[in-house]
Amino acid sequence: MPNQTLTDERLEALLSQVKAKRALPSPAQRKAIRLASSASVAAVAAACGVSEVTIGRWEKGDRSPSGKHLERYLEVLRVLQDAVV
């Protein structure tokens, strides 16, 4: 039976994902942040490395970002929010 304990690296990655999901604003807040900053869907999509359709789905709540896209989207939202303040 292989060793099933989490390595420190895997545990840190899991913790990072959990924290990122908890930090993700609601779909309505995501859209409001983008609109308040006057950023286009295309610009946010390009910054996140995803399609415009994907951003639309995230803003409607049809889908949620995950993995590296979640981390990048949070970073983009923070930058946009800071630009408005």
C-alpha positions in Angstrom: 0.0 0.0 0.0 1.5 3.3 -1.1 2.2 6.1 1.5 -1.1 8.1 1.6 0.1 10.9 3.8 0.0 14.3 2.3 3.4 15.9 1.6 4.0 19.4 2.9 3.9 20.6 -0.7 0.5 18.9 -1.4 -0.9 20.1 1.9 0.1 23.7 1.1 -1.4 23.4 -2.4 -4.7 22.2 -0.9 -4.7 24.9 1.7 -4.0 27.5 -1.0 -7.0 26.3 -3.1 -9.3 26.3 -0.1 -8.3 29.8 0.9 -8.7 31.0 -2.7 -12.2 29.6 -3.0 -13.2 31.3 0.2 -11.8 34.6 -1.0 -13.7 34.5 -4.3 -16.4 37.2 -4.4 -19.9 36.2 -5.4 -20.7 36.2 -9.1 -22.5 39.6 -8.8 -19.5 41.1 -6.9 -17.1 39.8 -9.6 -19.1 41.6 -12.3 -19.5 44.7 -10.2 -15.7 44.9 -9.7 -15.1 44.6 -13.4 -17.7 47.2 -14.3 -16.6 49.7 -11.6 -13.1 49.5 -13.1 -14.4 49.9 -16.6 -12.5 46.8 -17.6 -14.0 44.8 -20.5 -14.8 41.2 -20.4 -12.1 40.7 -23.2 -9.4 42.4 -21.1 -10.2 40.4 -18.0 -10.3 37.2 -20.1 -6.9 38.0 -21.6 -5.4 38.7 -18.2 -6.7 35.4 -16.9 -5.8 33.4 -19.9 -9.4 32.2 -20.5 -12.1 33.0 -23.0 -14.6 35.8 -22.8 -17.3 33.1 -22.5 -15.6 31.7 -19.4 -15.6 35.1 -17.7 -19.3 35.5 -18.5 -20.0 32.1 -16.9 -18.0 33.1 -13.8 -19.9 36.3 -13.5 -23.2 34.6 -13.9 -22.4 31.9 -11.4 -22.8 29.1 -14.0 -19.2 28.1 -13.4 -16.4 28.9 -10.9 -12.7 29.2 -11.6 -10.4 26.5 -10.3 -6.7 25.7 -10.1 -4.4 28.3 -11.6 -7.3 30.2 -13.2 -8.8 30.7 -9.7 -5.6 32.2 -8.4 -5.1 34.4 -11.4 -8.8 35.6 -11.5 -8.5 36.6 -7.8 -5.3 38.5 -8.5 -7.0 40.3 -11.5 -10.1 41.1 -9.3 -7.9 42.5 -6.6 -5.9 44.7 -9.0 -9.2 46.0 -10.6 -10.7 46.7 -7.2 -7.6 48.6 -6.0 -7.7 50.6 -9.2 -11.2 51.9 -8.3 -10.4 52.9 -4.7 
